[in-house]
Amino acid sequence: MENYSALCNVPRPFANESICSWLTRLSLSQGVPLSVMLAYLDLKLHIDFDYQIEKLNIDSISRKSGLLISDFKSHRTFFRSLRKLQCQSKRYLMRHKRNKRFRFCPLCLKEDEIPYFRMEWRFKLCVSCPIHKCLLEDSCDSCQNPIFLPINLFSKVSDSRPLESLANCPSCGSQLQKISPAFFKGQIYEAMDLKSKRFIESGEFLLAKLYEGTHAITRQIRELELFFSTQCRNNKMQFKWTARTWRLKVKRYLKANPRVLT
């Protein structure tokens, strides 16, 4: 791609989109493998593009992509706010070895005109969708593989047919938006333990503050920071529910209580 001075029809990153998600969509829009796109932008795959966005040469990326520097403003604000919390804030992000791991909401992907992955879907503390009130999915329901981004969509499913969008599982190609949502509500939610309820509600509050660019450490923020940092360090204390275990719980509960409405 060194023969080209500019890209064509470059997709703009959404205000709450992960940079890993945008880079995947960018390479797909240009019809080139991810490795080629990263080389063109002078980026190395092992870099955490989200957390280390301040270390990326945004001026160069902006110039080569034809986008404005302001298109990346919300992303810089979000992760700058995260780093203000504590020096070990990287522990808040999900990853497997060098891979950046994501959860996702099937209803968000279904409603998106252009499917994309949100910044908060990388966070251990973000276990639910504040819009649809359902637990985020930890993996593809068909192949059980987790979602890693950025990824070369041209190497998946078949060499001759790349995936259509990020609404498809990068591993097996199945449609992620068709997964039945794991709603938490009604009597079953009321029966959930208090720690799990607090994790869901507090996670939504803290993420909202990060998007606002709140740098001031209030007493409430400090209490949440201590609560979540403990959860992120200790696997035994992390949020125990996944969308899969929740659906199994609902199934067993309704079998035992057929007249109860969820």
GINORMO-V734778 format. One record per pair of residues at least 4 apart in sequence whose C-alpha atoms are under 6 Angstrom apart, sorted by the first residue. I is the first residue (numbers start at 0). J is the second residue. D is the distance in Angstrom with one decimal. If there is no record, write none. Layout:
I/J/D
I/J/D
This chain:
5/63/5.6
6/64/5.7
12/21/5.7
14/73/5.8
15/117/5.5
15/118/5.8
16/116/5.8
16/117/4.4
16/118/5.3
17/117/5.3
17/118/4.3
18/49/5.6
19/148/5.5
19/149/4.6
20/116/5.6
20/149/6.0
21/25/5.9
23/149/5.1
23/150/5.9
26/31/5.5
26/33/5.4
26/36/5.8
32/151/5.5
33/151/4.8
37/41/6.0
37/42/4.9
38/42/5.9
40/60/6.0
47/51/5.6
48/52/5.5
50/78/6.0
57/61/5.8
60/64/5.9
61/65/5.6
61/66/4.9
61/67/5.7
61/68/5.8
75/79/5.9
76/212/5.6
77/209/5.2
77/210/5.2
80/209/5.5
80/212/5.6
80/214/5.6
82/88/5.8
91/122/5.6
91/123/5.6
92/121/5.6
92/122/4.7
92/123/5.9
93/100/5.3
93/121/5.4
93/122/5.8
93/123/5.8
94/98/5.5
94/99/4.6
94/100/4.7
99/147/5.4
99/148/5.7
100/146/5.7
100/147/4.6
101/120/5.4
101/121/4.6
101/146/5.5
102/120/5.0
102/135/5.9
102/136/5.4
102/137/4.9
103/120/5.9
103/135/5.2
103/136/5.3
104/135/5.0
105/175/5.9
105/176/4.1
108/114/5.2
108/166/6.0
108/176/5.5
109/176/5.0
114/165/5.7
114/166/5.7
115/165/6.0
124/202/5.6
125/202/5.7
126/134/5.8
126/135/5.5
127/133/5.6
127/134/4.2
127/135/5.0
128/132/5.3
128/133/5.6
132/182/6.0
133/181/5.1
133/182/4.0
133/183/5.6
134/181/5.5
134/242/5.3
136/242/5.5
138/143/5.5
138/144/5.4
138/145/4.2
139/143/4.9
139/144/5.5
152/161/5.7
152/162/5.7
153/161/4.4
154/158/5.8
156/172/5.9
166/174/5.9
166/175/5.5
167/172/5.1
167/173/5.4
167/174/4.6
167/175/5.6
168/172/4.6
168/173/5.3
181/242/5.4
181/246/6.0
183/188/5.4
184/188/4.8
185/261/4.8
186/261/5.9
197/201/5.6
198/202/5.8
208/213/5.5
209/213/5.9
216/220/5.8
224/228/5.8
230/236/5.2
230/237/4.7
248/252/6.0
252/256/5.9
253/257/5.0
